[in-house]
Amino acid sequence: MLTLLRHALLLGVLAPLTLADVEFTSPAPGASLSGGSTIAVEWKDSGDPPSIKDLQSYSLFLCAGGNENPIQLAAITDQGAFTRGNKASGTIQAGLGASTPENAYFLKMISAATTGGTVINYSGRFSLESMTGTFPPQVLADLADVEGTEGPPTENTVVANNINNPGAAAGPQGPFNLPYTLQTGNTKFAPMQPLPPTKITAKGSTRLWPTSDFSIATTWLPIPSVVTTLTQSATHAVTSRTNTTQIAPAANPTDDMGKFLNRWKD
């Protein structure tokens, strides 16, 4: 009995760290949609922390592959705001992937919390018909091991941050913390911009990030594959107040300028 109680308490502690804030309602798991057309996406608050009202922005992507190493195919919405509602839509190009195997596709939503941190939610798996593209061999191999329509597990750094450091805003989290040169896919992520200090105390300058290797192009380069870069939303607040200090009036000049100004007195 005591062992069962301990297991129940452990599950109660871990549950908020594994459950998602966003629950996709459309497309439904196992659905079959038409590629090359518009996809309509809907979601609701799952009732688990953090609540949707505690989130401010999101990016929505179409993905494919296994649950361990999926690939990101296209951005459906890269500058979404939860204040605009619980729906989004976008056009799925037919050449992004293949129609087989079934349930190869799912959605990925990266949400930024108002207190810092991110939540990455995944939808159930669905199929896209009339697709004209192909999948890389590794994606096909990963899909062969997939059973059912469940997508990858949620990645929630918001709840973990609130437990480890309650009341404090999180620094760069999730994909925003991955160095730019190590990121792959059509969308890159940049960490939150730092605030300038109120005083200059440094005697020299140091780099925030290490330098990266480069080579001089001698021929035409390929077309860039990166579509956009998302910067983590700032969580700081700026306040200001009026300076009420009385300033002493300046004395009138008594030199030649004073004589010049005296000429214009009424």
Steps between C-alpha positions, in 0.01 A plus 500: 500500500782737589675421169183578303465828687857596415440422134184710502683794655779468243255501213328803647829690505603401146162548334522881464840458331374263232153624413447767238329835506377482138285212379446476124142428395540530120626321302396196699743209552483262205331757273571506125542844344574620148851624427551812292206670673429699815520326834280628785639457852308538826593444862373549855636538851565156643448625856855417604766761585594732352163633388462650153430835668857486632642467148556793267621381159549182300649356183327214318678252272424195289727208586553141390696197614541305821448622853871510583648703212220654292568747221339842470354548152336843494374784717121537511512803731826647627363807680180384665342657807265321738296819536379449142319177580554125483512453122765523230526396137758472228564346159680166482715476188460162329874461452588507869470126549340173394150360544628174647537359755180607670503715814842636409416862581426696817505860626750668730417813700767697688339733755677775696377563856458849642724407796770343285561153365335314215261211447520279193178312428441238230175393340387150419618347174306535175541424129531730199372376164607621153851585619763500223822513702714234667632431850870458580602138572552573871145638532359187336704283735371693803141477378531122473536488879196722569186336631166674543423869454670654804753775429822581688477582874462856624810703591400732783765729654250746647376280786849371577633855519223612735575207733878546503490881516150620595418857408807545280500537125679232306793565274521361147326162503424220260599567137597859588793367705650296216794676330399646166760306302374168642136555401344330198176546310330791328462705819780621728461612863682782676515554880340794676683827441694606815432830675779760516640561850437821691873558551809434290739302719690292244854599412500297180259321268431128482296298250158369599543205263808333350598575143405259224706374208437637154633468148503751216256410221666457162191380312125564515355376830178293522171666584472540882266250663427704815160666475498708818667554838286518815633699796379405846247752628625743764355449848632814667284803579607862462378766745559874500416803715506876469796692640344745750826657618493878473783643292655827621473779241823590323651841572493757221834567331687818603771505233470624142216255440311663787550845344376362169187352656429822689458679168189294432323570828172680470 
